[in-house]
Amino acid sequence: MAGRRALLIVNPAAGKRTAHEGDLAECVNLLTAAGFSLERCETGVAGSTSAQLAASAKRDRFDSVIVAGGDGTVAPAAIELLDTDLVLGILPFGSWMNIANGLGIPLAPIDAARVIVAGNTKRCDAGEVAEKIFFETCGIGLDADAFGAMRHLERRRWSWALKRMARWATARPRAVEIVVDGEATRHEALQILVVNSPYYGWAFPLVPDADMTDGLLEVAVFPRMGRRDLVRSLAEIWLRGRPGTAPHIRRGKVIEIRSGSRLPVHADGQIAGSLPITVHCRAGALRVFA
């Protein structure tokens, strides 16, 4: 069975929303009993990042990389494993786990360990925009301004954060053209999301039909509406599992988005410039236990 020599990357500071005391030890017991040879390492302020550790697993010819942490730990490691034969295993020890959830991996860590033990793998898609990889969402417009403000606040760039917040507060719908696999449509929208995982942000089931293994990305265009209506629509996604006003959905492999306005763009929270952009689906680029 694939993946017996595994690098186990643990983020001790992860949110542990779906985990309990002792779960990690039990996961390790299950994996070693199944024949996995684990080499454990931790991320941290003074330690390596999950991306650096996953890169070392490639150099040292491990069979798999198992990450015990949240999306912020899983995604950088996964990016390092794209287009390789190494298998990613996910033990959900984070706050929201949109990647694991989108792949149908149980959110209870011990159940997720049993998935790894079973040895079944899938090929997971990734999105790419402006040389940045995303597994969840590429956001354009209001969404990107919100992420941008948070990033500037984290770096104590107070004036830049205030500018982003002011832009969010005063934004209005903009005319955009979206070309999906060569077919163009035009819209007026406050927000556009290019989706890989069905789940977004704080585990919003934004596009329940999205499939991370189908070789396609979904484009969710929120129609022209006031900001209050948009916030209400997002709240209804959280509370009821569907938006009050459904976004317009299209699917494709190559998505071009352009506008006369320089709307900001993010990829899983990473600032990715502004329109125009081209988003590519990297179909099946990641091998994962699922």
LUMDREN-549645 format. One record per residue (C-alpha): residue number from 1; x, y, z. Coordinates in steps of 0.5 Angstrom, whole numbers, plus 2048, in hexadecimal, padded with zeros to 3 digits. Layout:
BEGIN
<atom><n>NUM</n><u>X</u><v>Y</v><w>Z</w></atom>
...
***
This chain:
BEGIN
<atom><n>1</n><u>800</u><v>800</v><w>800</w></atom>
<atom><n>2</n><u>802</u><v>807</v><w>7FE</w></atom>
<atom><n>3</n><u>805</u><v>80C</v><w>803</w></atom>
<atom><n>4</n><u>808</u><v>808</v><w>809</w></atom>
<atom><n>5</n><u>80E</u><v>80C</v><w>80A</w></atom>
<atom><n>6</n><u>80B</u><v>813</v><w>80C</w></atom>
<atom><n>7</n><u>80D</u><v>819</v><w>80F</w></atom>
<atom><n>8</n><u>808</u><v>81C</v><w>814</w></atom>
<atom><n>9</n><u>808</u><v>823</v><w>815</w></atom>
<atom><n>10</n><u>804</u><v>826</v><w>81B</w></atom>
<atom><n>11</n><u>802</u><v>82D</v><w>81C</w></atom>
<atom><n>12</n><u>801</u><v>82D</v><w>824</w></atom>
<atom><n>13</n><u>7FE</u><v>834</v><w>824</w></atom>
<atom><n>14</n><u>7F8</u><v>832</v><w>81F</w></atom>
<atom><n>15</n><u>7F1</u><v>833</v><w>821</w></atom>
<atom><n>16</n><u>7EF</u><v>82C</v><w>823</w></atom>
<atom><n>17</n><u>7E7</u><v>82E</v><w>822</w></atom>
<atom><n>18</n><u>7E6</u><v>826</v><w>820</w></atom>
<atom><n>19</n><u>7EB</u><v>823</v><w>824</w></atom>
<atom><n>20</n><u>7EC</u><v>821</v><w>82B</w></atom>
<atom><n>21</n><u>7F2</u><v>81F</v><w>830</w></atom>
<atom><n>22</n><u>7F5</u><v>819</v><w>82E</w></atom>
<atom><n>23</n><u>7F3</u><v>819</v><w>827</w></atom>
<atom><n>24</n><u>7FA</u><v>81A</v><w>824</w></atom>
<atom><n>25</n><u>7FD</u><v>814</v><w>828</w></atom>
<atom><n>26</n><u>7F7</u><v>810</v><w>826</w></atom>
<atom><n>27</n><u>7F8</u><v>812</v><w>81F</w></atom>
<atom><n>28</n><u>7FF</u><v>810</v><w>81F</w></atom>
<atom><n>29</n><u>7FE</u><v>809</v><w>823</w></atom>
<atom><n>30</n><u>7F9</u><v>808</v><w>81D</w></atom>
<atom><n>31</n><u>7FE</u><v>80A</v><w>818</w></atom>
<atom><n>32</n><u>804</u><v>806</v><w>81B</w></atom>
<atom><n>33</n><u>800</u><v>800</v><w>81C</w></atom>
<atom><n>34</n><u>7FE</u><v>800</v><w>814</w></atom>
<atom><n>35</n><u>805</u><v>800</v><w>813</w></atom>
<atom><n>36</n><u>807</u><v>807</v><w>811</w></atom>
<atom><n>37</n><u>80E</u><v>809</v><w>813</w></atom>
<atom><n>38</n><u>80D</u><v>810</v><w>816</w></atom>
<atom><n>39</n><u>812</u><v>816</v><w>817</w></atom>
<atom><n>40</n><u>80F</u><v>81B</v><w>81B</w></atom>
<atom><n>41</n><u>810</u><v>823</v><w>81B</w></atom>
<atom><n>42</n><u>80D</u><v>829</v><w>81D</w></atom>
<atom><n>43</n><u>80C</u><v>830</v><w>81A</w></atom>
<atom><n>44</n><u>80C</u><v>836</v><w>81E</w></atom>
<atom><n>45</n><u>80F</u><v>83D</v><w>81F</w></atom>
<atom><n>46</n><u>816</u><v>83A</v><w>820</w></atom>
<atom><n>47</n><u>815</u><v>834</v><w>81B</w></atom>
<atom><n>48</n><u>814</u><v>833</v><w>814</w></atom>
<atom><n>49</n><u>80E</u><v>834</v><w>810</w></atom>
<atom><n>50</n><u>80A</u><v>82E</v><w>80E</w></atom>
<atom><n>51</n><u>80C</u><v>830</v><w>807</w></atom>
<atom><n>52</n><u>813</u><v>830</v><w>808</w></atom>
<atom><n>53</n><u>812</u><v>829</v><w>80C</w></atom>
<atom><n>54</n><u>80E</u><v>826</v><w>806</w></atom>
<atom><n>55</n><u>814</u><v>829</v><w>801</w></atom>
<atom><n>56</n><u>818</u><v>825</v><w>806</w></atom>
<atom><n>57</n><u>814</u><v>81E</v><w>805</w></atom>
<atom><n>58</n><u>815</u><v>81F</v><w>7FD</w></atom>
<atom><n>59</n><u>81C</u><v>81F</v><w>7FE</w></atom>
<atom><n>60</n><u>81D</u><v>81A</v><w>803</w></atom>
<atom><n>61</n><u>818</u><v>815</v><w>7FF</w></atom>
<atom><n>62</n><u>812</u><v>814</v><w>804</w></atom>
<atom><n>63</n><u>80C</u><v>811</v><w>801</w></atom>
<atom><n>64</n><u>807</u><v>815</v><w>804</w></atom>
<atom><n>65</n><u>806</u><v>81C</v><w>808</w></atom>
<atom><n>66</n><u>801</u><v>81B</v><w>80E</w></atom>
<atom><n>67</n><u>7FF</u><v>822</v><w>811</w></atom>
<atom><n>68</n><u>7FC</u><v>823</v><w>817</w></atom>
<atom><n>69</n><u>7F9</u><v>82A</v><w>817</w></atom>
<atom><n>70</n><u>7F5</u><v>82F</v><w>814</w></atom>
<atom><n>71</n><u>7F4</u><v>832</v><w>80D</w></atom>
<atom><n>72</n><u>7F9</u><v>837</v><w>80E</w></atom>
<atom><n>73</n><u>7FE</u><v>831</v><w>810</w></atom>
<atom><n>74</n><u>7FB</u><v>82C</v><w>80A</w></atom>
<atom><n>75</n><u>7FB</u><v>831</v><w>804</w></atom>
<atom><n>76</n><u>803</u><v>833</v><w>804</w></atom>
<atom><n>77</n><u>805</u><v>82B</v><w>805</w></atom>
<atom><n>78</n><u>800</u><v>829</v><w>800</w></atom>
<atom><n>79</n><u>803</u><v>82F</v><w>7FB</w></atom>
<atom><n>80</n><u>80A</u><v>82B</v><w>7FC</w></atom>
<atom><n>81</n><u>807</u><v>825</v><w>7FA</w></atom>
<atom><n>82</n><u>803</u><v>827</v><w>7F3</w></atom>
<atom><n>83</n><u>805</u><v>823</v><w>7ED</w></atom>
<atom><n>84</n><u>809</u><v>81D</v><w>7F1</w></atom>
<atom><n>85</n><u>808</u><v>816</v><w>7F3</w></atom>
<atom><n>86</n><u>808</u><v>818</v><w>7FB</w></atom>
<atom><n>87</n><u>801</u><v>817</v><w>7FE</w></atom>
<atom><n>88</n><u>7FE</u><v>81C</v><w>803</w></atom>
<atom><n>89</n><u>7FA</u><v>81A</v><w>809</w></atom>
<atom><n>90</n><u>7F6</u><v>81F</v><w>80D</w></atom>
<atom><n>91</n><u>7F5</u><v>81E</v><w>814</w></atom>
<atom><n>92</n><u>7F0</u><v>824</v><w>816</w></atom>
<atom><n>93</n><u>7F2</u><v>827</v><w>81C</w></atom>
<atom><n>94</n><u>7F1</u><v>82E</v><w>81A</w></atom>
<atom><n>95</n><u>7EB</u><v>833</v><w>81A</w></atom>
<atom><n>96</n><u>7E7</u><v>832</v><w>814</w></atom>
<atom><n>97</n><u>7EA</u><v>82D</v><w>80F</w></atom>
<atom><n>98</n><u>7E7</u><v>82F</v><w>809</w></atom>
<atom><n>99</n><u>7EC</u><v>82B</v><w>805</w></atom>
<atom><n>100</n><u>7EB</u><v>824</v><w>809</w></atom>
<atom><n>101</n><u>7E3</u><v>826</v><w>809</w></atom>
<atom><n>102</n><u>7E3</u><v>827</v><w>801</w></atom>
<atom><n>103</n><u>7E7</u><v>820</v><w>800</w></atom>
<atom><n>104</n><u>7E2</u><v>81D</v><w>804</w></atom>
<atom><n>105</n><u>7E7</u><v>81B</v><w>80A</w></atom>
<atom><n>106</n><u>7E4</u><v>81A</v><w>811</w></atom>
<atom><n>107</n><u>7E5</u><v>820</v><w>815</w></atom>
<atom><n>108</n><u>7E6</u><v>81C</v><w>81B</w></atom>
<atom><n>109</n><u>7EE</u><v>81B</v><w>81B</w></atom>
<atom><n>110</n><u>7ED</u><v>813</v><w>81D</w></atom>
<atom><n>111</n><u>7E8</u><v>812</v><w>818</w></atom>
<atom><n>112</n><u>7ED</u><v>816</v><w>813</w></atom>
<atom><n>113</n><u>7F3</u><v>811</v><w>815</w></atom>
<atom><n>114</n><u>7EF</u><v>80B</v><w>813</w></atom>
<atom><n>115</n><u>7EE</u><v>80E</v><w>80C</w></atom>
<atom><n>116</n><u>7F5</u><v>80E</v><w>80C</w></atom>
<atom><n>117</n><u>7F6</u><v>807</v><w>80E</w></atom>
<atom><n>118</n><u>7F1</u><v>805</v><w>809</w></atom>
<atom><n>119</n><u>7F6</u><v>808</v><w>804</w></atom>
<atom><n>120</n><u>7F1</u><v>80A</v><w>7FE</w></atom>
<atom><n>121</n><u>7F3</u><v>810</v><w>7FB</w></atom>
<atom><n>122</n><u>7F0</u><v>815</v><w>7F6</w></atom>
<atom><n>123</n><u>7F3</u><v>81B</v><w>7F2</w></atom>
<atom><n>124</n><u>7F1</u><v>822</v><w>7F4</w></atom>
<atom><n>125</n><u>7F1</u><v>828</v><w>7F0</w></atom>
<atom><n>126</n><u>7F4</u><v>82E</v><w>7F1</w></atom>
<atom><n>127</n><u>7F3</u><v>835</v><w>7EF</w></atom>
<atom><n>128</n><u>7F8</u><v>83A</v><w>7EC</w></atom>
<atom><n>129</n><u>7F8</u><v>842</v><w>7EB</w></atom>
<atom><n>130</n><u>7FE</u><v>847</v><w>7EB</w></atom>
<atom><n>131</n><u>803</u><v>841</v><w>7ED</w></atom>
<atom><n>132</n><u>7FF</u><v>840</v><w>7F3</w></atom>
<atom><n>133</n><u>7FC</u><v>839</v><w>7F5</w></atom>
<atom><n>134</n><u>7F5</u><v>838</v><w>7F8</w></atom>
<atom><n>135</n><u>7F1</u><v>832</v><w>7FA</w></atom>
<atom><n>136</n><u>7EB</u><v>836</v><w>7FD</w></atom>
<atom><n>137</n><u>7E9</u><v>83D</v><w>7FA</w></atom>
<atom><n>138</n><u>7EC</u><v>842</v><w>7F5</w></atom>
<atom><n>139</n><u>7E8</u><v>848</v><w>7F7</w></atom>
<atom><n>140</n><u>7E7</u><v>84F</v><w>7F3</w></atom>
<atom><n>141</n><u>7E4</u><v>855</v><w>7F6</w></atom>
<atom><n>142</n><u>7E1</u><v>856</v><w>7FD</w></atom>
<atom><n>143</n><u>7E4</u><v>84F</v><w>7FF</w></atom>
<atom><n>144</n><u>7EB</u><v>851</v><w>7FD</w></atom>
<atom><n>145</n><u>7EB</u><v>858</v><w>800</w></atom>
<atom><n>146</n><u>7E9</u><v>855</v><w>807</w></atom>
<atom><n>147</n><u>7EE</u><v>850</v><w>807</w></atom>
<atom><n>148</n><u>7F3</u><v>855</v><w>805</w></atom>
<atom><n>149</n><u>7F1</u><v>85A</v><w>80B</w></atom>
<atom><n>150</n><u>7F2</u><v>854</v><w>80F</w></atom>
<atom><n>151</n><u>7F9</u><v>852</v><w>80C</w></atom>
<atom><n>152</n><u>7FB</u><v>85A</v><w>80D</w></atom>
<atom><n>153</n><u>7F9</u><v>85A</v><w>814</w></atom>
<atom><n>154</n><u>7FD</u><v>853</v><w>816</w></atom>
<atom><n>155</n><u>803</u><v>857</v><w>813</w></atom>
<atom><n>156</n><u>801</u><v>85D</v><w>817</w></atom>
<atom><n>157</n><u>801</u><v>861</v><w>811</w></atom>
<atom><n>158</n><u>7FB</u><v>866</v><w>814</w></atom>
<atom><n>159</n><u>7FA</u><v>86B</v><w>80E</w></atom>
<atom><n>160</n><u>7FA</u><v>865</v><w>809</w></atom>
<atom><n>161</n><u>7F5</u><v>861</v><w>80D</w></atom>
<atom><n>162</n><u>7F0</u><v>868</v><w>80E</w></atom>
<atom><n>163</n><u>7F1</u><v>869</v><w>806</w></atom>
<atom><n>164</n><u>7EE</u><v>862</v><w>805</w></atom>
<atom><n>165</n><u>7E9</u><v>862</v><w>80A</w></atom>
<atom><n>166</n><u>7E7</u><v>869</v><w>807</w></atom>
<atom><n>167</n><u>7E6</u><v>866</v><w>800</w></atom>
<atom><n>168</n><u>7E2</u><v>860</v><w>803</w></atom>
<atom><n>169</n><u>7DD</u><v>865</v><w>806</w></atom>
<atom><n>170</n><u>7DC</u><v>869</v><w>800</w></atom>
<atom><n>171</n><u>7DD</u><v>864</v><w>7FA</w></atom>
<atom><n>172</n><u>7D7</u><v>864</v><w>7F5</w></atom>
<atom><n>173</n><u>7D6</u><v>85E</v><w>7F0</w></atom>
<atom><n>174</n><u>7DA</u><v>85E</v><w>7EA</w></atom>
<atom><n>175</n><u>7DA</u><v>85C</v><w>7E3</w></atom>
<atom><n>176</n><u>7DE</u><v>856</v><w>7E1</w></atom>
<atom><n>177</n><u>7DF</u><v>851</v><w>7DC</w></atom>
<atom><n>178</n><u>7E0</u><v>849</v><w>7DD</w></atom>
<atom><n>179</n><u>7E2</u><v>845</v><w>7D8</w></atom>
<atom><n>180</n><u>7E2</u><v>83D</v><w>7DA</w></atom>
<atom><n>181</n><u>7E5</u><v>839</v><w>7D5</w></atom>
<atom><n>182</n><u>7E4</u><v>83E</v><w>7D0</w></atom>
<atom><n>183</n><u>7DD</u><v>840</v><w>7D1</w></atom>
<atom><n>184</n><u>7DC</u><v>847</v><w>7D3</w></atom>
<atom><n>185</n><u>7D6</u><v>84A</v><w>7D8</w></atom>
<atom><n>186</n><u>7D6</u><v>851</v><w>7DB</w></atom>
<atom><n>187</n><u>7D3</u><v>852</v><w>7E2</w></atom>
<atom><n>188</n><u>7D3</u><v>858</v><w>7E7</w></atom>
<atom><n>189</n><u>7D5</u><v>855</v><w>7EE</w></atom>
<atom><n>190</n><u>7D8</u><v>857</v><w>7F4</w></atom>
<atom><n>191</n><u>7DB</u><v>850</v><w>7F5</w></atom>
<atom><n>192</n><u>7DE</u><v>84B</v><w>7F1</w></atom>
<atom><n>193</n><u>7E1</u><v>844</v><w>7F4</w></atom>
<atom><n>194</n><u>7E4</u><v>83F</v><w>7F0</w></atom>
<atom><n>195</n><u>7E3</u><v>838</v><w>7F4</w></atom>
<atom><n>196</n><u>7E7</u><v>832</v><w>7F4</w></atom>
<atom><n>197</n><u>7E4</u><v>82F</v><w>7FB</w></atom>
<atom><n>198</n><u>7DD</u><v>82F</v><w>7FD</w></atom>
<atom><n>199</n><u>7DF</u><v>833</v><w>803</w></atom>
<atom><n>200</n><u>7E1</u><v>83A</v><w>804</w></atom>
<atom><n>201</n><u>7E3</u><v>83E</v><w>80A</w></atom>
<atom><n>202</n><u>7E0</u><v>83C</v><w>810</w></atom>
<atom><n>203</n><u>7DE</u><v>836</v><w>80D</w></atom>
<atom><n>204</n><u>7D8</u><v>839</v><w>809</w></atom>
<atom><n>205</n><u>7D5</u><v>834</v><w>804</w></atom>
<atom><n>206</n><u>7D6</u><v>839</v><w>7FF</w></atom>
<atom><n>207</n><u>7D5</u><v>834</v><w>7F9</w></atom>
<atom><n>208</n><u>7D3</u><v>82D</v><w>7FB</w></atom>
<atom><n>209</n><u>7D4</u><v>82A</v><w>7F4</w></atom>
<atom><n>210</n><u>7DB</u><v>82C</v><w>7F4</w></atom>
<atom><n>211</n><u>7E0</u><v>826</v><w>7F3</w></atom>
<atom><n>212</n><u>7E7</u><v>826</v><w>7F4</w></atom>
<atom><n>213</n><u>7E9</u><v>820</v><w>7F0</w></atom>
<atom><n>214</n><u>7E5</u><v>822</v><w>7EA</w></atom>
<atom><n>215</n><u>7EA</u><v>826</v><w>7E6</w></atom>
<atom><n>216</n><u>7E5</u><v>82C</v><w>7E6</w></atom>
<atom><n>217</n><u>7E5</u><v>833</v><w>7EA</w></atom>
<atom><n>218</n><u>7DE</u><v>836</v><w>7EC</w></atom>
<atom><n>219</n><u>7DD</u><v>83E</v><w>7EB</w></atom>
<atom><n>220</n><u>7D8</u><v>841</v><w>7EF</w></atom>
<atom><n>221</n><u>7D6</u><v>848</v><w>7ED</w></atom>
<atom><n>222</n><u>7D2</u><v>84B</v><w>7F3</w></atom>
<atom><n>223</n><u>7CC</u><v>84F</v><w>7EF</w></atom>
<atom><n>224</n><u>7CC</u><v>857</v><w>7EF</w></atom>
<atom><n>225</n><u>7C9</u><v>858</v><w>7F6</w></atom>
<atom><n>226</n><u>7CB</u><v>85D</v><w>7FC</w></atom>
<atom><n>227</n><u>7D0</u><v>85B</v><w>801</w></atom>
<atom><n>228</n><u>7CB</u><v>85A</v><w>807</w></atom>
<atom><n>229</n><u>7C7</u><v>855</v><w>802</w></atom>
<atom><n>230</n><u>7CE</u><v>852</v><w>801</w></atom>
<atom><n>231</n><u>7D0</u><v>851</v><w>808</w></atom>
<atom><n>232</n><u>7C9</u><v>84E</v><w>809</w></atom>
<atom><n>233</n><u>7CA</u><v>849</v><w>804</w></atom>
<atom><n>234</n><u>7D0</u><v>847</v><w>807</w></atom>
<atom><n>235</n><u>7CD</u><v>846</v><w>80D</w></atom>
<atom><n>236</n><u>7C8</u><v>842</v><w>80A</w></atom>
<atom><n>237</n><u>7CD</u><v>83D</v><w>808</w></atom>
<atom><n>238</n><u>7D0</u><v>83D</v><w>80F</w></atom>
<atom><n>239</n><u>7C9</u><v>83B</v><w>812</w></atom>
<atom><n>240</n><u>7C5</u><v>838</v><w>80D</w></atom>
<atom><n>241</n><u>7CA</u><v>835</v><w>808</w></atom>
<atom><n>242</n><u>7C8</u><v>839</v><w>802</w></atom>
<atom><n>243</n><u>7C8</u><v>840</v><w>800</w></atom>
<atom><n>244</n><u>7C2</u><v>844</v><w>800</w></atom>
<atom><n>245</n><u>7C4</u><v>847</v><w>7F9</w></atom>
<atom><n>246</n><u>7C7</u><v>841</v><w>7F5</w></atom>
<atom><n>247</n><u>7CE</u><v>843</v><w>7F2</w></atom>
<atom><n>248</n><u>7CE</u><v>842</v><w>7EA</w></atom>
<atom><n>249</n><u>7D2</u><v>83C</v><w>7EA</w></atom>
<atom><n>250</n><u>7D7</u><v>839</v><w>7E4</w></atom>
<atom><n>251</n><u>7DC</u><v>834</v><w>7E3</w></atom>
<atom><n>252</n><u>7E2</u><v>833</v><w>7DF</w></atom>
<atom><n>253</n><u>7EA</u><v>832</v><w>7DF</w></atom>
<atom><n>254</n><u>7EC</u><v>839</v><w>7DD</w></atom>
<atom><n>255</n><u>7E9</u><v>83F</v><w>7E0</w></atom>
<atom><n>256</n><u>7EB</u><v>846</v><w>7DD</w></atom>
<atom><n>257</n><u>7E8</u><v>84C</v><w>7E1</w></atom>
<atom><n>258</n><u>7E9</u><v>853</v><w>7DF</w></atom>
<atom><n>259</n><u>7E6</u><v>85A</v><w>7E0</w></atom>
<atom><n>260</n><u>7E7</u><v>861</v><w>7DF</w></atom>
<atom><n>261</n><u>7E8</u><v>862</v><w>7E7</w></atom>
<atom><n>262</n><u>7EE</u><v>85F</v><w>7EA</w></atom>
<atom><n>263</n><u>7EA</u><v>85B</v><w>7EF</w></atom>
<atom><n>264</n><u>7EF</u><v>857</v><w>7F4</w></atom>
<atom><n>265</n><u>7F0</u><v>850</v><w>7F4</w></atom>
<atom><n>266</n><u>7F2</u><v>84A</v><w>7F9</w></atom>
<atom><n>267</n><u>7F4</u><v>843</v><w>7F9</w></atom>
<atom><n>268</n><u>7F2</u><v>83F</v><w>800</w></atom>
<atom><n>269</n><u>7F3</u><v>846</v><w>803</w></atom>
<atom><n>270</n><u>7FA</u><v>847</v><w>7FF</w></atom>
<atom><n>271</n><u>7FA</u><v>84E</v><w>7FC</w></atom>
<atom><n>272</n><u>7FA</u><v>84D</v><w>7F4</w></atom>
<atom><n>273</n><u>7FA</u><v>854</v><w>7F1</w></atom>
<atom><n>274</n><u>7F4</u><v>856</v><w>7EE</w></atom>
<atom><n>275</n><u>7F0</u><v>855</v><w>7E7</w></atom>
<atom><n>276</n><u>7F1</u><v>853</v><w>7E2</w></atom>
<atom><n>277</n><u>7F2</u><v>84C</v><w>7E4</w></atom>
<atom><n>278</n><u>7F3</u><v>845</v><w>7E1</w></atom>
<atom><n>279</n><u>7F1</u><v>83F</v><w>7E5</w></atom>
<atom><n>280</n><u>7F3</u><v>838</v><w>7E3</w></atom>
<atom><n>281</n><u>7F1</u><v>831</v><w>7E6</w></atom>
<atom><n>282</n><u>7F7</u><v>82D</v><w>7E8</w></atom>
<atom><n>283</n><u>7F3</u><v>827</v><w>7E7</w></atom>
<atom><n>284</n><u>7F5</u><v>821</v><w>7EB</w></atom>
<atom><n>285</n><u>7FB</u><v>824</v><w>7ED</w></atom>
<atom><n>286</n><u>7FB</u><v>821</v><w>7F5</w></atom>
<atom><n>287</n><u>7FB</u><v>81A</v><w>7F7</w></atom>
<atom><n>288</n><u>7F7</u><v>81A</v><w>7FE</w></atom>
<atom><n>289</n><u>7F5</u><v>814</v><w>802</w></atom>
<atom><n>290</n><u>7ED</u><v>815</v><w>802</w></atom>
***
